Amino acid sequence: MGLLIGVGLLWLGKHLPRYFRSPAELTAYHAPLWLDGLILVVTGGLYAYWGVRPGLSWATAVPLLGSTALILIAVIDLRYRLIFNLMMYPAIVLVLLFHLFFSGRSLLVTLLGGLFAFFIFYFTLLLRPGDLGGGDVKLALLIGLALGFPTVLWALLLGVGSGAVTAVTLLLIGRQSKKQVWNRKSQIPYAPFLCLGAILALLYNPFPFAIF
């Protein structure tokens, strides 16, 4: 089921943005075939993990659906370098409503997580506007609200760390092969790394407690 959903996410990542923007406003970036395969492996692995280890239930359905949505956001950003407000704003509202009425988690924990992630990325955007976009800031806010504080610290550390490792690796490959693999940070979409950090934080959380 996870592999089939992965195929669907790849299809949606290609076609869904055309309903948000006209074809003239979209710039499709080439994604290597192995990257599509990686998306399938990650999606299949997630569904296998949640289905076998914790077992499928209403409790596991929420993080599983959240991880699926994050993968779709990552796929769209990889292909078009865009994070759409029409996806972010409803997702932020749904996460707030879920934690307000259903999760039982302190609202302060939720708001602290969202505000912490938002201001970290917002000030980074102000200081270095070429590195991030407004969509990355909204995505950080969404992840912060979803995970709460202090779990969002772990997610951001994983996301920023994996992005830095990827950037350095591409630079080293470019120097050794004498080919321009990467020359500007803006060419590397940041959303997939943020989504990866959030998904890993859902799978393993070293902060299984709330401070409030």
SULSUL-V906396 format. One record per residue. RES is the residue in one letter. PSI is psi as a letter, one per 40 degrees, with the letter a starting at -180 (none if undefined). Layout:
RES_PSI + RES_PSI
//
This chain:
M_d + G_d + L_d + L_d + I_d + G_d + V_d + G_d + L_d + L_d + W_d + L_d + G_d + K_d + H_d + L_d + P_d + R_e + Y_e + F_d + R_i + S_i + P_d + A_d + E_e + L_h + T_h + A_h + Y_i + H_h + A_h + P_i + L_d + W_d + L_d + D_d + G_d + L_d + I_d + L_d + V_d + V_d + T_d + G_d + G_d + L_d + Y_d + A_d + Y_d + W_d + G_d + V_d + R_c + P_d + G_i + L_h + S_i + W_d + A_d + T_e + A_d + V_d + P_d + L_d + L_d + G_d + S_d + T_d + A_d + L_d + I_d + L_d + I_d + A_d + V_d + I_d + D_d + L_d + R_d + Y_e + R_f + L_i + I_h + F_h + N_d + L_e + M_d + M_d + Y_d + P_d + A_d + I_d + V_d + L_d + V_d + L_d + L_d + F_d + H_d + L_d + F_d + F_d + S_d + G_e + R_i + S_h + L_d + L_d + V_d + T_d + L_d + L_d + G_d + G_d + L_d + F_d + A_d + F_d + F_d + I_d + F_d + Y_d + F_d + T_d + L_d + L_d + L_d + R_g + P_d + G_e + D_d + L_i + G_i + G_d + G_d + D_d + V_d + K_d + L_d + A_d + L_d + L_d + I_d + G_d + L_d + A_d + L_d + G_i + F_h + P_e + T_d + V_d + L_d + W_d + A_d + L_d + L_d + L_d + G_d + V_d + G_d + S_d + G_d + A_d + V_d + T_d + A_d + V_d + T_d + L_d + L_d + L_d + I_d + G_d + R_d + Q_d + S_e + K_f + K_i + Q_g + V_d + W_h + N_e + R_i + K_d + S_e + Q_e + I_h + P_h + Y_d + A_d + P_d + F_d + L_d + C_d + L_d + G_d + A_d + I_d + L_d + A_d + L_d + L_d + Y_h + N_h + P_e + F_g + P_f + F_i + A_i + I_e + F_none
//
